Amino acid sequence: MPSDDKITEVLDELCLDDEPDTRKTIGNIINQAEVLICDALSTKAKPEDLRGNPIYERCVNTVTTQIYYERTLPNGFSNGVMALLNHLEGYVDDYSNDQS
C-alpha cells in the first residue's frame, strides 16, 4: 500500500478532495500503477526497489492519473509514460546487474 504522503501527493496533484473514498480509490490505483510499471520493466522489478527514483515517481503519478480518468486505459499507456518507461528500463537493468 502506498504511503499516506504518496496518496496526499497524488490527491494534491490531481486537485481532488481528500475524502476517505477518494483516498482509498487513489491508493488502490497507485498500487495498480506500481504493479503495471514494474511488470512493464522487468519480472524482477519491485516497487520498493524503485521508490524514490524521480522518474519512477513521475511515472506512477502519470499512470495513476491516466487510470483515474480513463479507468480501462482504452489507448494503453500514453507516449509520455512510454518515454518514462524507456528511461527506467536502463535504471532497472543497471540495478539488476548490481544485484547479481
PyMOL commands that set and color helices and strands:
alter all, ss='L'
color gray80, all
select helices_A, chain A and resi 4-13+20-41+47-50+54-69+79-99
alter helices_A, ss='H'
color red, helices_A
deselect
rebuild
show_as cartoon
